[in-house]
Amino acid sequence: MADEMDLLAVTGYPLGAVSPFGLLIPTRILIDHSVLAEQEVSIGSGQRYLTVILRTADLLRALRSVETGAFTHGAEQDDAG
């Protein structure tokens, strides 16, 4: 796992504010299957303590290229999407 300085260097966002949008360099975006089960999600906005809430389908449509899989502890499935 990246430390706070590495996170800022790679994403341009401080810890607690990382957004999948507006990244400084092309970055692999992973979404756990459990997130896809929700109607709405809360994601980092790029500013600490401020989130963006949107429909999961809208998030996937906006991101276009993500990898989905079982990334959380105890997850059973693994799927690239």
C-alpha positions as a printed Julia matrix, in Angstrom:
81×3 Matrix{Float64}:
   0.0     0.0     0.0
   1.26    3.49   -0.85
   2.16    5.96    1.86
   0.7     9.46    1.99
   3.55   11.11    0.04
   3.48    8.46   -2.73
  -0.29    8.82   -2.99
  -0.01   12.59   -3.44
   2.8    12.22   -5.99
   0.93    9.69   -8.13
  -2.63   11.02   -7.91
  -2.21   14.7    -7.07
  -4.71   14.22   -4.23
  -4.06   14.1    -0.48
  -4.92   11.05    1.6
  -8.67   10.91    2.18
  -9.55   12.85   -0.97
  -8.51   10.64   -3.89
 -10.92   10.81   -6.8
 -10.95    8.54   -9.85
 -11.31   11.7   -11.96
  -8.63   14.25  -12.85
  -5.66   12.06  -12.01
  -2.25   13.48  -12.93
  -1.13   10.35  -14.77
  -3.09    7.44  -16.24
  -3.83    5.22  -13.25
  -5.33    1.77  -12.96
  -8.76    2.08  -11.34
 -10.12   -0.91   -9.44
 -13.72   -1.28   -8.23
 -14.72   -4.09   -5.92
 -17.82   -6.11   -6.81
 -19.43   -5.01   -3.53
 -19.46   -1.4    -4.77
 -21.34   -2.43   -7.9
 -24.12   -3.92   -5.76
 -25.03   -0.44   -4.5
 -27.42    1.94   -6.29
 -25.37    4.98   -5.21
 -21.74    5.42   -4.21
 -19.75    8.08   -2.41
 -16.35    8.82   -3.93
 -13.48   11.18   -3.2
 -13.9    14.67   -4.6
 -10.27   15.74   -4.59
 -10.79   17.75   -1.42
 -10.59   16.28    2.07
 -13.88   15.83    3.93
 -15.94   16.42    0.79
 -17.38   13.56   -1.24
 -19.41   13.17   -4.39
 -22.48   10.94   -4.32
 -23.65    9.53   -7.62
 -25.4     6.54   -9.08
 -23.13    3.57   -9.6
 -24.17    3.29  -13.25
 -23.18    6.94  -13.79
 -19.78    6.35  -12.18
 -19.09    3.4   -14.48
 -20.26    5.36  -17.52
 -18.05    8.33  -16.65
 -14.95    6.26  -15.92
 -15.31    4.06  -19.01
 -12.26    1.91  -18.26
 -12.13    0.22  -14.86
 -11.22   -3.19  -13.55
 -13.79   -4.92  -11.4
 -13.03   -7.8    -9.12
 -12.94   -9.12   -5.58
 -10.42   -6.79   -3.97
 -11.71   -6.64   -0.4
 -10.64   -8.98    2.39
 -12.51  -12.26    2.23
 -13.81  -11.66   -1.3
 -14.56  -14.81   -3.28
 -14.77  -13.67   -6.91
 -12.08  -12.27   -9.18
 -13.1   -10.76  -12.49
 -11.42   -8.26  -14.84
 -13.87   -5.92  -16.48
